[in-house]
Amino acid sequence: MPVATTAPPRLSLQCEPIGPDTTTLRSLDWDRSRFDIEFGLRNGTTYNAFLVRGERTALIDTSHAKFEATWLPLLEQQIDPATIDHLIVSHTEPDHSGLIGALLDRNPEIEIVASKVAIAYLADQVHRPFRSRAVKSGEELDLGTNPESGVAHRVEFLSAPNLHWPDTIFSFDHGTRILYTCDAFGLHYCGNDVFDVDPGAIAPDFRFYYDCLMGPNARSVLQALKRMDALPEIAMIATGHGPLLREHLRLWIGDYRDWSSQRSAGETYAAVCYVSQYGFCDRLSQAIARGIGKAEAQVQLVDLRASDPQELAALVGEASAVVVPTWPASPDAELQQSIGTLLAALKPKQWVACYDAFGGNDQPIDSVASQLRGLGQKEAFAPLRIRQAPDGNDYQRCEEAGTDLGQLLTKAKTIAAMKAIDADVDKALGRLSGGLYIVTARQHERSSAMVASWVSQASFDPPGLSIAVAKDRAIEALMQVDDRFVLNILREDNYQPLLRHFLKRFPPGADRFAGVPTLEGAAAGGPVLSDALAFLGCRVVQRMETPDHWIIYAAVEEGTVSDTEATTAVHHRKVGNHY
């Protein structure tokens, strides 16, 4: 029988059995709208913890600190915290470890079981001594047999670094065949359903979460999947965010395998380095990596603090591009060794770039950039300077810089694909005409725009339209399901100045609307261009993926025409292999 309590603003809890001797404690954060690398949440999120009772008891993860007043009493309804034998820490990000200190207050003798890296991180977080056991792949924690159910709970650990933190482990209970994966296979989706009963409802958020957090680590995902394949048949994946995956398990695992295989195909990739838990390194590196991935280029995140020298040298030396952060001005001996390994592994023909970690005591970015130039590498993009605690615009700038780098890496492949199309088919496709439009969008500090011509009305009731958006467009991140945007329809007699402005290549983070007259507040989704013939305010309803574009279906919510006598500008092409 579920137990639920509620505390404003829209924070609630669920406690429900999910298997023999196994209970989930889910913290439902209904209104959270931003997470991690500053990507938007449309449906809130959850933080999931688990209680497993054998002869001894283990708690797997805790919750966000904002739930302290309600989560701990709920735990106490289930068990006296002083009797919990083990706390398994899947990884140490605060949304899962935020209540470890409070748990230690109630049970100083609890044994924390985690990866070696996670235990080191926790020592800096909780600021007190604690009992611990470092584990790695293949090691086990035997909880013994529950005397009532007769189920033997034997927990096997799988190392899963970079999913999406370097300290992550998975835990597999052989007694219930439940795999606890924390971030991996998760999604930011807040709902009362404990399990994945409606795959259609959660699939867009599942894919969006993968693209933001797991896609940049596709090689690591495939390694984790190999370790999972060696386990007995998995009955359930108990994730750290969103509903637990049981009803459609093969679908979700298959998606991860397919998406990661596609991203890891080929040998060309960019290595985006970061220093874990230093400044804003984690989040900024994720934004750069996501931008590279949008251009269909391969990317690998590399933690300078956690990677061993041999692995670090291989990942950096084999990469086609390397992005590095500013590191502490006085790094510890281990980090200094990693920096030396990084610099020694760089190759003359690689693209390189750097970004501010904004850690408070960084090596100056110009010094790092000069050091890289002195080694003879080509600069992939100008140094990304972060002058304040990063906001949405800074993350957008990092993402766009990553996309520019990704396009450099895929340029040859793009040209080859254009040449591969049959000449007659190419010319015939070019005879498809379309209007000329400027799509604009704004969310908080982030805004963007793009020229579009692949637009068509798609429904009468409700009125709706479809628009094709290339995957590497910056605006794509602002056109997720339920996001709003504006379609500005250009007029035949004055479209060229707007077209020239929005077709030019903008540097990362540049204001697309500088010098362009706009009507602010005229539409909910973004700026309306003063010189447009008409505008339509739209809300994204659905997205369909093609090899290089997203097809966006959007409901039209508002609109008007500025000149009923004018006509729409039309785009005629000669070939179909580019715009």
C-alpha positions in Angstrom: 0.0 0.0 0.0 1.7 3.3 -1.1 2.4 5.8 1.6 2.5 9.5 0.5 3.1 12.8 2.2 3.2 16.2 0.7 5.1 19.5 1.4 4.9 22.7 -0.7 5.9 23.6 -3.3 4.7 20.4 -4.9 7.2 18.0 -3.2 5.8 14.6 -2.4 6.9 11.1 -1.5 6.0 7.5 -2.4 6.9 4.3 -0.6 6.0 1.1 -2.4 7.2 -2.5 -2.5 8.9 -3.3 -5.9 10.1 -6.9 -5.2 10.6 -9.5 -2.5 11.9 -7.6 0.6 12.6 -4.6 -1.6 11.0 -1.1 -1.2 11.4 2.1 -3.2 11.3 5.5 -1.5 10.7 8.0 -4.3 11.0 11.8 -3.9 8.7 13.5 -6.4 9.9 17.0 -7.4 7.0 18.1 -9.5 8.0 21.7 -10.3 11.8 21.4 -11.0 12.4 23.0 -14.3 16.2 23.1 -14.6 18.7 20.3 -14.1 22.5 19.7 -14.3 23.8 21.2 -17.5 20.9 23.6 -17.6 18.7 21.7 -19.9 15.0 22.3 -19.3 12.7 19.8 -17.5 9.2 19.6 -18.9 7.8 17.1 -16.4 9.8 17.6 -13.2 11.9 14.8 -11.8 12.2 12.2 -9.1 15.0 11.0 -6.8 14.7 7.3 -6.1 16.2 5.3 -3.2 15.7 1.7 -2.3 15.7 -0.5 0.8 16.7 -4.1 0.5 16.2 -6.5 3.5 18.1 -9.8 3.7 19.5 -11.1 6.9 21.1 -7.7 6.9 19.7 -4.5 5.4 21.1 -2.2 2.7 19.8 1.2 1.7 20.7 2.1 -1.9 21.2 5.9 -2.3 19.3 8.7 -0.4 17.6 11.8 -1.7 18.0 15.5 -2.4 18.6 17.7 0.7 15.3 19.6 0.0 13.4 16.5 1.1 15.2 16.2 4.5 12.1 17.2 6.5 9.9 14.5 4.9 12.1 11.8 3.5 13.8 10.9 6.8 10.5 10.5 8.7 9.3 8.3 5.9 12.4 6.1 6.1 11.9 5.9 9.9 8.3 4.5 9.2 9.9 1.7 7.3 12.9 0.9 9.5 15.0 2.3 12.4 17.9 4.0 10.6 20.2 2.8 13.3 19.6 -0.8 12.2 20.6 -0.3 8.5 23.8 -2.2 8.0 25.0 -0.8 4.6 24.5 2.3 2.5 25.3 1.6 -1.1 26.2 4.9 -2.9 25.7 4.6 -6.6 27.4 7.9 -7.1 27.9 11.1 -5.1 26.0 13.8 -7.0 24.0 15.8 -4.4 20.6 14.8 -5.8 21.3 11.2 -4.7 23.7 11.8 -1.8 22.2 14.9 -0.2 21.0 13.2 2.9 24.0 11.0 3.7 25.1 13.4 6.4 21.7 13.2 8.1 21.7 9.4 7.9 25.2 9.3 9.5 23.8 11.4 12.3 21.3 8.7 13.0 23.7 5.8 12.3 27.4 6.6 12.6 28.3 2.9 12.3 26.6 2.3 8.9 29.0 1.0 6.3 29.2 3.0 3.1 29.8 0.8 0.1 30.9 2.6 -3.1 33.6 3.0 -5.7 37.0 4.1 -4.5 36.5 7.5 -6.2 33.1 8.0 -4.6 34.4 7.3 -1.1 37.1 10.0 -1.8 34.4 12.4 -2.9 32.2 11.7 0.1 35.1 12.4 2.5 35.0 16.0 1.1 31.2 16.2 1.3 30.3 14.9 4.8 33.3 16.3 6.7 33.5 13.4 9.2 34.9 9.9 9.5 32.8 7.0 8.3 33.1 3.3 7.8 33.5 2.4 4.2 34.2 -0.4 1.7 35.5 0.3 -1.8 34.2 -2.1 -4.4 34.8 -2.6 -8.1 33.3 -4.8 -10.9 32.7 -8.4 -9.9 32.9 -7.8 -6.1 29.8 -8.7 -4.0 28.0 -7.8 -0.9 26.1 -10.7 0.6 23.1 -9.5 2.6 22.1 -13.1 3.5 18.6 -14.7 3.3 15.5 -12.9 4.5 14.0 -15.2 7.2 10.4 -14.5 6.1 10.6 -14.7 2.3 13.5 -17.1 2.0 15.1 -14.9 -0.7 18.9 -14.7 -0.6 20.0 -11.2 -1.5 23.5 -11.2 -3.0 24.5 -7.9 -4.5 27.0 -7.8 -7.3 28.7 -4.6 -8.3 29.5 -3.3 -11.8 31.8 -0.4 -12.4 30.1 2.2 -14.7 32.4 5.2 -14.8 31.2 8.3 -16.7 27.5 7.3 -16.5 27.5 10.2 -16.1 29.9 10.7 -13.2 33.3 9.0 -12.8 32.4 7.4 -9.5 29.3 5.5 -10.7 28.6 1.8 -9.9 25.6 -0.4 -10.7 24.3 -2.9 -8.1 22.6 -6.2 -9.1 20.6 -8.2 -6.6 20.8 -11.8 -7.6 17.8 -12.6 -5.3 15.4 -10.3 -7.1 17.3 -9.8 -10.4 16.9 -6.0 -10.0 19.7 -3.9 -11.4 20.1 -0.5 -9.6 21.7 2.0 -12.1 21.2 5.5 -10.6 21.5 7.9 -13.6 21.9 5.4 -16.4 18.5 4.5 -18.0 16.9 7.3 -16.1 14.7 10.2 -17.2 13.5 13.4 -15.7 9.8 12.6 -15.5 7.6 13.1 -12.4 4.4 11.0 -12.2 2.5 8.8 -9.8 3.2 5.6 -11.8 6.1 3.8 -10.1 6.8 1.7 -13.3 7.0 2.4 -17.0 3.4 1.5 -17.7 3.0 4.2 -20.5 6.1 4.0 -22.7 4.6 6.5 -25.2 4.4 9.2 -22.5 7.9 8.8 -21.2 9.8 8.0 -24.4 10.6 11.6 -25.4 12.0 12.4 -22.0 13.9 9.1 -22.0 15.6 10.0 -25.3 16.2 13.7 -24.2 17.9 12.5 -21.0 20.1 10.1 -23.0 21.1 12.8 -25.5 22.0 15.2 -22.7 23.8 13.0 -20.3 24.6 9.5 -21.7 25.2 10.2 -25.4 28.5 12.1 -24.8 29.7 8.9 -23.0 28.4 6.4 -25.6 31.6 4.3 -25.4 31.2 4.0 -21.7 27.6 3.1 -22.2 28.6 0.2 -24.4 31.1 -1.0 -21.9 28.4 -1.0 -19.2 26.1 -2.9 -21.5 28.7 -5.6 -21.9 28.9 -6.0 -18.2 25.1 -6.2 -18.0 25.1 -8.9 -20.7 27.2 -11.1 -18.4 24.5 -11.0 -15.6 21.6 -13.4 -15.3 18.4 -12.1 -17.0 17.5 -8.7 -15.5 13.9 -8.4 -14.3 13.9 -4.7 -13.6 16.1 -1.6 -13.9 15.7 0.5 -10.8 16.8 4.0 -11.9 17.7 7.0 -9.8 15.3 9.3 -11.8 11.8 8.7 -13.1 9.7 5.5 -13.3 11.4 2.2 -12.7 11.8 0.1 -15.9 10.0 -3.2 -15.8 7.1 -3.4 -18.3 9.1 -2.6 -21.4 12.7 -3.4 -20.3 13.9 -4.8 -23.6 12.8 -1.6 -25.4 14.8 0.7 -23.2 17.9 -1.5 -23.2 17.7 -1.8 -26.9 17.4 1.9 -27.3 20.6 2.5 -25.3 22.4 -0.1 -27.3 21.3 1.2 -30.7 21.9 4.9 -29.9 25.3 4.2 -28.3 26.4 2.0 -31.2 25.5 4.7 -33.7 27.3 7.4 -31.7 30.4 5.2 -31.4 30.6 4.2 -35.0 33.9 5.2 -36.6 37.2 6.2 -35.0 37.0 10.0 -35.2 36.0 11.6 -31.9 36.6 14.5 -29.7 37.9 14.1 -26.1 36.3 16.7 -23.8 38.4 16.8 -20.6 37.2 18.0 -17.2 38.2 18.0 -13.6 35.4 16.4 -11.6 34.0 18.4 -8.7 36.1 21.4 -9.6 34.2 24.7 -10.2 31.6 24.2 -13.0 33.8 21.8 -15.0 31.3 18.9 -14.9 28.4 20.9 -16.3 30.4 23.0 -18.8 32.1 19.9 -20.2 28.7 18.3 -20.6 27.4 21.3 -22.5 30.3 21.2 -24.9 30.0 17.5 -25.4 26.3 17.7 -26.1 27.0 20.3 -28.8 29.6 18.1 -30.4 27.1 15.2 -30.4 24.4 17.4 -32.1 26.7 17.6 -35.1 26.7 13.8 -35.3 30.4 13.7 -34.2 31.7 11.2 -31.7 32.7 12.5 -28.2 34.2 11.1 -25.1 34.2 12.8 -21.7 37.5 12.3 -19.9 37.9 13.0 -16.1 41.5 14.2 -15.5 41.1 13.4 -11.8 39.8 9.9 -12.1 41.3 8.5 -15.3 44.4 6.4 -14.9 47.5 7.5 -16.9 47.3 4.8 -19.5 43.6 5.3 -20.2 44.1 9.1 -20.3 47.0 8.9 -22.7 45.0 6.6 -25.0 41.8 8.6 -25.0 43.7 11.9 -25.7 46.2 10.5 -28.1 43.6 8.8 -30.3 41.2 11.7 -30.4 40.9 14.0 -33.4 40.1 17.0 -31.1 40.8 17.7 -27.5 39.0 20.2 -25.3 40.6 21.0 -21.9 39.5 23.1 -18.9 41.5 25.6 -16.9 42.9 23.6 -14.0 43.7 24.7 -10.5 46.7 27.0 -10.3 48.2 24.7 -7.7 47.0 21.2 -8.5 47.6 18.3 -6.2 50.3 15.9 -7.2 47.9 13.3 -8.7 46.1 16.0 -10.8 49.5 17.5 -11.8 50.5 14.1 -13.1 47.3 13.8 -15.2 47.9 17.3 -16.7 51.4 16.2 -17.6 50.0 13.0 -19.2 47.4 15.1 -21.1 49.9 17.5 -22.6 52.4 14.8 -23.5 49.6 12.8 -25.3 48.6 15.6 -27.6 49.4 15.1 -31.3 50.4 17.8 -33.8 47.4 17.5 -36.1 44.7 17.5 -33.5 42.2 20.3 -33.0 42.4 21.8 -29.5 40.4 24.3 -27.4 40.0 25.3 -23.8 37.3 26.6 -21.5 37.1 28.3 -18.1 36.3 25.9 -15.3 35.4 28.9 -13.0 36.8 27.1 -10.0 37.9 30.2 -8.1 41.7 29.5 -8.4 42.2 28.6 -12.0 45.3 28.8 -14.1 44.5 31.8 -16.4 42.7 30.7 -19.6 45.1 32.7 -21.8 48.0 30.8 -20.2 46.4 27.5 -20.9 45.6 28.5 -24.5 49.1 29.8 -25.0 50.5 26.5 -23.7 48.3 24.6 -26.2 49.3 26.9 -29.1 53.0 26.4 -28.2 52.6 22.6 -28.8 51.5 23.3 -32.4 47.9 22.2 -32.3 45.1 23.9 -34.4 42.6 26.0 -32.4 39.1 24.5 -32.7 37.3 27.5 -31.2 38.2 30.6 -29.3 38.8 30.2 -25.5 35.4 30.0 -23.7 35.7 32.6 -21.0 33.3 32.3 -18.0 33.3 35.5 -16.1 30.6 34.7 -13.5 28.7 31.7 -12.2 27.5 30.2 -15.5 23.9 31.0 -16.6 21.8 29.6 -19.4 23.6 31.8 -22.0 27.0 30.5 -20.9 25.9 26.9 -21.3 24.3 27.8 -24.7 27.7 29.3 -25.7 29.5 26.2 -24.7 27.0 24.0 -26.6 27.3 26.1 -29.7 31.1 26.0 -29.6 30.9 22.2 -29.3 28.6 22.1 -32.4 31.1 24.2 -34.4 33.8 21.7 -33.4 31.6 18.8 -34.3 31.0 20.2 -37.7 34.8 20.5 -38.3 35.1 16.8 -37.5 32.3 15.7 -39.7 33.0 18.0 -42.6 34.5 15.3 -44.9 31.7 12.9 -44.1 29.1 15.6 -44.9 30.7 16.4 -48.2 30.9 12.7 -49.1 27.2 12.2 -48.3 26.3 15.2 -50.6 28.3 13.7 -53.5 26.9 10.2 -53.0 23.3 11.0 -54.0 22.3 10.2 -57.6 22.6 13.3 -59.8 19.1 12.9 -61.3 17.5 12.3 -57.9 19.4 15.3 -56.6 18.1 17.6 -59.3 14.6 16.3 -58.9 14.6 16.8 -55.1 15.8 20.4 -55.8 12.5 21.1 -57.5 10.7 20.9 -54.2 10.0 24.5 -53.2 9.1 26.0 -49.9 8.5 29.3 -48.2 11.1 31.3 -46.4 10.8 31.7 -42.6 12.7 32.7 -39.5 12.1 30.5 -36.5 12.8 32.3 -33.2 12.7 31.0 -29.6 13.6 32.3 -26.2 13.7 30.5 -22.8 15.0 32.4 -19.7 18.5 33.7 -20.7 18.7 31.5 -23.8 17.5 32.6 -27.2 18.1 31.5 -30.8 16.9 31.7 -34.4 17.3 30.0 -37.7 16.2 30.3 -41.3 13.7 27.6 -42.4 12.1 26.5 -45.6 11.0 23.0 -44.8 7.7 24.0 -43.3 4.2 22.8 -44.0 0.7 23.0 -42.5 0.1 19.6 -41.0 -3.4 19.7 -39.4 -6.7 21.7 -39.4 -8.2 20.9 -36.0 -6.3 21.9 -34.0 -4.3 24.0 -36.5 -0.8 22.6 -36.7 2.4 22.6 -38.7 5.5 20.6 -39.3 9.0 22.0 -39.5 12.3 20.2 -40.2 15.2 21.2 -37.9 18.7 20.0 -38.5 20.1 18.2 -35.5 23.1 20.5 -35.3 21.0 23.7 -35.1 21.4 25.6 -31.9 17.7 26.3 -31.7 16.9 22.6 -31.6 17.6 22.6 -27.8 14.8 25.1 -27.4 12.2 23.1 -29.4 11.6 20.1 -27.2 8.1 18.8 -26.5 5.9 21.5 -24.9 8.4 24.3 -25.7 7.1 27.3 -27.5 8.6 29.1 -30.6 7.6 31.6 -33.2 7.5 31.0 -37.0 8.1 34.4 -38.7 6.9 34.3 -42.3 9.0 36.4 -44.6 7.5 38.6 -47.4 8.5 38.5 -51.0 9.4 42.2 -51.4 11.7 42.6 -48.4 13.1 39.3 -47.2 16.7 39.6 -48.3 18.1 41.7 -45.4 16.6 39.3 -42.8 17.8 36.3 -44.8 21.4 37.7 -45.0 21.4 38.4 -41.3 20.2 35.1 -40.1 22.2 33.0 -42.7 25.5 34.4 -41.5 27.6 32.2 -39.2 27.3 33.5 -35.6 30.1 32.9 -33.1 29.1 30.8 -30.0 26.7 32.6 -27.8 26.2 35.6 -30.1 22.9 37.6 -29.9 21.1 36.6 -33.1 18.8 39.6 -32.7 21.4 42.4 -32.4 20.4 45.1 -34.9 17.2 43.4 -35.9 13.9 45.2 -35.1 11.6 42.9 -33.0 8.3 43.1 -31.3 9.0 41.9 -27.8 6.1 40.3 -25.9 4.0 39.8 -29.0 4.2 36.0 -28.8 4.9 33.6 -25.9 7.6 31.6 -27.7 10.1 34.2 -28.7 10.7 37.5 -30.6 8.5 38.5 -33.5 10.4 40.1 -36.3 9.0 43.6 -37.1 9.6 43.2 -40.8 7.9 39.8 -41.1 4.8 39.4 -43.2 3.1 37.3 -40.5 3.9 35.2 -37.4 2.6 32.1 -35.8 3.1 31.3 -32.1 3.5 27.5 -31.8 3.9 24.8 -29.1 5.8 21.6 -29.8 3.6 18.6 -29.6 5.7 15.8 -31.1 9.2 15.2 -32.5 10.1 12.5 -35.1 13.7 11.7 -35.8 15.3 11.3 -39.2 18.9 10.7 -40.0 19.9 14.3 -39.9 16.8 16.3 -38.9 14.1 16.4 -36.3 10.6 16.7 -37.7 8.7 19.0 -35.3 5.0 18.9 -35.2 3.6 21.9 -33.4 0.2 23.3 -32.5 -0.5 26.9 -33.6 -1.7 28.9 -30.6 -1.6 32.5 -32.0 -0.7 34.5 -35.0 -1.5 37.5 -37.2 -0.7 39.1 -40.6 0.8 42.5 -40.9 -0.1 43.1 -44.6 -2.9 41.1 -46.2 -1.9 42.2 -49.7 1.7 41.0 -49.5 2.9 37.5 -50.5 5.2 35.0 -48.9 8.8 34.7 -50.0 9.5 31.4 -51.8 12.7 29.3 -51.8 13.7 27.6 -55.1 16.7 25.2 -55.1 18.5 23.6 -58.0 19.7 20.5 -56.1 18.4 18.5 -53.1 21.6 17.7 -51.2 21.8 21.0 -49.3 19.6 24.0 -48.5 
